[in-house]
Amino acid sequence: MPHLLHLDSSADLDTSRSRAIGQTFVDAWLEADPQNTVTHRDLHRAPLPHLADSSLHWPEHARPEGSNPPAEAVALQAALIEELLTADVVLVGAPLYNYSMPSTLKAWIDHIHVPGITAGDKQPMAGRPAVIISSRGVSYDEGSPTAGWDHAVPALQLILGTSLGMPVTLVSTSLTLAEAVPELADQIERGREELALAHEEAASAGSRLGGMTRLE
Ligand SMILES: Cc1cc2nc3c(=O)[nH]c(=O)nc-3n(C[C@H](O)[C@H](O)[C@H](O)COP(=O)(O)O)c2cc1C
């Protein structure tokens, strides 16, 4: 049965939209086949340390001469990569924080993106789907003055898609702050519509991917 690795990184434990939309995906994933499995890693509740040593960006044989990363950091990285490699599908909750991804999610990326092990000429995750749930307080529409200010989704697409070779599905909801910020009041309806659509898209992706047979 397919196995899902589900990452959350929102620092909002009560009203997070990326957490809620991710849960919609997981519900559909489990409904598609109750034998489907899930590992949930909450990067906010249980944050990873920052990458302990730059040499960890490389496989052991390619590390700079004399490098000596701490044993516990080597072990943590190996465990995180193993957890990734056991997943048939990866679901990433990715709120936009200061135009980029939460530092908790970045710490996970820094551990698992290793050319020669997960990326570059070795792409063990190639062909396994990744689903990114993006939630953003305002909007960054094409053609608007703020187009291109979201640096989280493009980086995740590059790393999971281009570097790791995973086909990426993006589910996004923006204007999540419309109901709280008076200047955005005229966009409340659009924010609600985007949220409803994101839940629909997550449910559809969860049942489609949850219904597939295990890749290996
Ligand atoms: C530390 C922090 C930084 C934020 N920076 C941005 C930002 O740069 N752009 C934006 O559109 N919204 C920003 N927001 C708003 C969040 O993207 C928004 O609340 C979103 O819904 C968070 O995802 P969540 O609902 O899953 O928690 C920020 C929120 C926080 C807490």
The ligand as an SDF file (V2000), in Angstrom:
LIG
                    3D

 31 33  0  0  0  0  0  0  0  0999 V2000
    6.2830   35.1070   10.4320 C   0  0  0  0  0  0  0  0  0  0  0  0
    5.2330   35.3540    9.3770 C   0  0  0  0  0  0  0  0  0  0  0  0
    5.6110   35.9580    8.1780 C   0  0  0  0  0  0  0  0  0  0  0  0
    4.6590   36.1470    7.1740 C   0  0  0  0  0  0  0  0  0  0  0  0
    5.0690   36.6800    5.9730 N   0  0  0  0  0  0  0  0  0  0  0  0
    4.1860   36.7600    4.9570 C   0  0  0  0  0  0  0  0  0  0  0  0
    4.6030   37.1940    3.6620 C   0  0  0  0  0  0  0  0  0  0  0  0
    5.7560   37.4960    3.4020 O   0  0  0  0  0  0  0  0  0  0  0  0
    3.6740   37.2490    2.6930 N   0  0  0  0  0  0  0  0  0  0  0  0
    2.3690   36.8790    2.8970 C   0  0  0  0  0  0  0  0  0  0  0  0
    1.5740   36.9210    1.9480 O   0  0  0  0  0  0  0  0  0  0  0  0
    1.9320   36.4840    4.1140 N   0  0  0  0  0  0  0  0  0  0  0  0
    2.8170   36.3910    5.1310 C   0  0  0  0  0  0  0  0  0  0  0  0
    2.4130   35.9230    6.3570 N   0  0  0  0  0  0  0  0  0  0  0  0
    1.0140   35.4720    6.5050 C   0  0  0  0  0  0  0  0  0  0  0  0
    0.9050   33.9930    6.2680 C   0  0  0  0  0  0  0  0  0  0  0  0
    1.4520   33.6060    5.0130 O   0  0  0  0  0  0  0  0  0  0  0  0
   -0.5330   33.5580    6.3270 C   0  0  0  0  0  0  0  0  0  0  0  0
   -1.0440   33.8400    7.6270 O   0  0  0  0  0  0  0  0  0  0  0  0
   -0.7410   32.1140    5.9910 C   0  0  0  0  0  0  0  0  0  0  0  0
   -2.1090   31.8110    6.0850 O   0  0  0  0  0  0  0  0  0  0  0  0
    0.0610   31.2110    6.9280 C   0  0  0  0  0  0  0  0  0  0  0  0
   -0.2080   29.8480    6.6700 O   0  0  0  0  0  0  0  0  0  0  0  0
   -1.0980   29.0010    7.6950 P   0  0  0  0  0  0  0  0  0  0  0  0
   -2.5020   29.5500    7.5890 O   0  0  0  0  0  0  0  0  0  0  0  0
   -1.0010   27.6150    7.2030 O   0  0  0  0  0  0  0  0  0  0  0  0
   -0.5420   29.1740    9.0630 O   0  0  0  0  0  0  0  0  0  0  0  0
    3.3210   35.7580    7.3820 C   0  0  0  0  0  0  0  0  0  0  0  0
    2.9510   35.1680    8.6130 C   0  0  0  0  0  0  0  0  0  0  0  0
    3.8880   34.9670    9.5860 C   0  0  0  0  0  0  0  0  0  0  0  0
    3.4790   34.3070   10.8850 C   0  0  0  0  0  0  0  0  0  0  0  0
  1  2  1  0
  2  3  1  0
  2 30  2  0
  3  4  2  0
  4  5  1  0
  4 28  1  0
  5  6  2  0
  6  7  1  0
  6 13  1  0
  7  8  2  0
  7  9  1  0
  9 10  1  0
 10 11  2  0
 10 12  1  0
 12 13  2  0
 13 14  1  0
 14 15  1  0
 14 28  1  0
 15 16  1  0
 16 17  1  0
 16 18  1  0
 18 19  1  0
 18 20  1  0
 20 21  1  0
 20 22  1  0
 22 23  1  0
 23 24  1  0
 24 25  2  0
 24 26  1  0
 24 27  1  0
 28 29  2  0
 29 30  1  0
 30 31  1  0
M  END
$$$$
